[in-house]
């Protein structure tokens, strides 16, 4: 069974006096890990119902696209998995004849962990389940600083190798540099990201000011396929996919 997380939201409601509708009194949530442990308590009727479809699903989701050197999960301010995905956006730019200065991948778009060892089509689909496409946009340095300030307010997002941000615990940007040089407010920067963010989603409002947008919308430009292509390329080179913590986003103590 793939390592999926099911978000369970429990809502308590109270009936308001003299009214015929409900109002939310409180909201609670918890994360329940659904893994192979549940396979020990199979329901026979459910197994019989699923059986005719199992082969078809396995044939699509089961093929291995590469191997991961270690288990990776997304977390703020920086994680190995978010570093990897942002780097893949930069790597994938070549086929589009783009030369981005850096890449961005939103933490909210990383929906599962990366397993160690064999990585299947289904694993990548779990990580990137949405129909997001790779996209490229130009921001001025001033707008980049605005974007990075928005990253600081959320506690961190995925950024590619060469970016270094220092933020405060209360969500303020202290400094921002790229390849050892401070962000220049007057120059332009080309960014590889996903089309979902171009509309200012996930509090990345600075992207709305972007220019020279290249956002191919054909199905094959989905980020999950870019990720799979990267894994396959690493396999062709005899490598396992890996990523490290590099201090790309650091919280000032």
C-alpha positions in Angstrom: 0.0 0.0 0.0 1.3 3.5 -0.8 2.1 5.7 2.1 -0.8 8.1 2.1 -2.0 10.4 4.7 -5.7 10.9 5.3 -6.7 14.2 6.7 -9.6 13.7 9.1 -11.5 16.8 9.9 -13.9 16.6 12.9 -16.4 19.5 13.1 -18.6 20.1 16.2 -21.7 22.1 15.5 -24.4 23.4 17.8 -28.0 24.2 17.0 -28.7 27.9 17.6 -31.8 28.6 19.6 -34.8 29.8 17.6 -33.0 29.2 14.3 -33.2 26.3 11.8 -29.6 26.2 10.7 -26.3 25.0 12.2 -23.3 27.1 13.0 -19.7 25.8 13.4 -18.6 25.9 17.0 -15.1 24.5 16.6 -12.9 22.7 14.1 -10.3 20.0 15.0 -8.1 17.9 12.7 -5.7 15.0 13.0 -3.4 13.1 10.6 -3.9 9.3 10.4 -1.1 7.3 8.8 -2.5 4.7 6.4 0.2 2.2 5.6 0.8 -1.6 5.4 -0.3 -2.1 9.0 -3.9 -2.0 7.8 -3.2 -4.9 5.4 -3.3 -7.3 8.3 -7.0 -6.6 8.9 -8.5 -7.0 5.4 -12.2 -7.1 4.9 -13.1 -10.0 2.6 -16.0 -8.3 0.9 -13.9 -5.2 0.2 -11.1 -7.4 -1.2 -13.5 -9.2 -3.5 -14.9 -5.9 -4.7 -11.6 -4.4 -5.4 -10.0 -7.4 -7.0 -11.2 -6.9 -10.6 -9.7 -3.5 -10.7 -6.5 -4.1 -8.8 -4.5 -5.3 -11.7 -5.4 -2.3 -13.8 -4.5 0.1 -11.0 -1.2 -1.7 -10.3 -0.2 -1.7 -14.0 -0.6 2.1 -14.0 0.7 3.1 -10.6 3.3 0.3 -10.0 6.0 0.9 -12.6 9.3 2.2 -11.0 10.5 5.5 -12.3 13.7 5.7 -10.2 15.2 5.2 -6.8 15.5 7.5 -3.8 18.6 7.5 -1.6 16.5 8.2 1.5 13.1 8.9 2.9 12.1 12.6 2.6 9.2 14.6 3.9 8.2 18.2 3.4 8.5 20.7 6.3 9.3 24.3 6.9 11.4 26.3 6.8 13.4 24.0 4.6 13.3 20.3 3.8 15.2 17.9 1.6 12.0 17.1 -0.4 11.1 20.7 -1.1 14.7 21.4 -2.0 14.5 18.5 -4.5 11.3 19.6 -6.1 12.5 23.2 -6.5 15.7 22.0 -8.1 13.7 19.8 -10.5 11.8 22.8 -11.7 15.1 24.4 -12.7 16.4 21.1 -14.2 13.2 20.8 -16.3 13.6 24.3 -17.8 16.0 23.0 -20.5 13.4 21.4 -22.7 11.5 24.7 -22.8 14.7 26.7 -23.8 14.5 28.5 -20.5 17.4 29.6 -18.2 15.9 30.4 -14.8 17.9 32.1 -12.1 16.1 30.0 -9.4 13.1 27.7 -8.8 10.2 27.8 -6.4 7.9 25.0 -5.3 5.2 25.7 -2.8 5.1 23.6 0.4 1.3 23.3 0.1 1.7 21.5 -3.2 3.8 18.7 -1.7 1.1 16.2 -0.6 3.1 13.1 0.4 6.5 11.9 1.5 9.1 10.4 -0.8 9.9 6.8 0.1 13.4 5.4 0.3 14.3 2.9 -2.4 12.1 2.2 -5.4 9.9 5.2 -6.4 6.8 4.3 -8.5 4.6 6.3 -10.7 2.0 6.2 -7.9 4.5 7.6 -5.4 5.1 10.6 -7.6 1.4 11.0 -8.1 0.9 11.1 -4.4 3.5 13.8 -4.0 2.2 15.9 -6.9 -1.5 15.0 -7.4 -2.7 18.2 -8.9 -2.9 19.3 -12.5 -0.2 21.9 -12.0 2.0 22.7 -15.0 5.6 24.0 -15.0 5.8 27.7 -15.7 8.3 30.5 -16.1 8.0 34.1 -15.1 10.2 37.2 -14.8 10.1 39.4 -11.6 12.2 42.5 -10.8 14.6 42.2 -7.9 12.2 44.4 -5.9 9.4 42.0 -6.6 11.6 39.0 -5.8 12.3 40.6 -2.4 8.5 41.0 -2.0 8.1 37.3 -2.9 10.7 36.2 -0.4 9.1 38.4 2.3 5.9 36.4 1.6 7.9 33.2 2.0 9.0 34.5 5.4 5.4 35.1 6.5 4.5 31.5 5.8 7.6 30.1 7.5 9.3 29.0 4.3 8.7 27.6 0.8 10.7 25.4 -1.5 13.5 27.2 -3.2 16.3 25.9 -5.4 20.0 25.6 -4.9 21.8 28.9 -4.6 19.0 30.8 -2.8 19.6 31.7 0.8 17.0 33.4 2.9 17.3 34.4 6.6 14.0 35.0 8.2 12.8 35.7 11.8 10.6 33.5 14.0 7.8 35.9 13.6 7.9 35.8 9.8 10.0 38.7 8.7 12.7 38.6 5.9 16.1 39.6 7.2 18.2 39.0 4.1 18.0 37.3 0.7 20.8 36.3 -1.7 21.3 34.2 -4.8 24.6 32.5 -5.5 26.2 34.5 -2.8 25.1 37.9 -4.1 22.3 40.0 -2.5 19.2 40.3 -4.5 19.5 43.4 -6.7 16.2 45.3 -6.7 16.9 46.8 -10.1 17.7 43.7 -12.2 15.3 41.1 -13.6 15.1 37.5 -12.4 13.7 34.5 -14.3 11.9 32.0 -12.1 10.9 28.4 -12.7 7.7 27.4 -10.8 4.2 26.1 -11.3 1.3 27.8 -13.0 -0.9 27.6 -9.8 1.4 30.2 -8.1 1.3 32.7 -11.0 -2.2 33.8 -9.8 -0.8 34.7 -6.3 -2.0 31.5 -4.7 -0.6 30.2 -1.4 0.0 33.9 -0.4 2.6 34.4 -3.1 1.0 37.6 -4.3 4.2 38.9 -5.9 3.8 36.4 -8.7 0.8 38.4 -9.9 3.2 41.1 -11.0 5.2 38.7 -13.2 6.1 39.5 -16.9 7.1 37.4 -19.9 5.1 34.4 -18.7 5.7 31.1 -20.3 3.1 28.7 -19.0 2.5 25.7 -21.4 -0.9 24.2 -20.6 -0.7 20.9 -22.5 -1.2 17.8 -20.3 2.4 16.6 -20.7 3.7 19.7 -19.0 2.3 18.6 -15.7 4.8 18.8 -12.9 4.5 15.1 -12.0 5.8 14.2 -15.5 8.8 16.6 -15.0 9.5 14.9 -11.7 9.3 11.5 -13.2 11.5 12.5 -16.1 14.1 13.7 -13.6 14.0 10.3 -11.8 14.4 8.4 -15.0 17.3 10.6 -16.1 19.1 9.9 -12.7 18.5 6.2 -13.3 20.0 6.4 -16.8 23.1 8.0 -15.2 23.2 5.2 -12.6 22.3 7.5 -9.8 19.8 7.5 -6.9 17.8 10.6 -6.4 19.0 12.5 -3.4 18.8 16.0 -1.8 20.4 17.7 1.2 19.6 20.4 3.7 21.7 23.3 2.7 20.6 26.2 4.8 18.5 27.6 2.0 16.1 29.1 4.5 17.4 29.8 8.0 15.4 31.1 10.9 17.5 33.8 12.8 18.0 32.8 16.4 
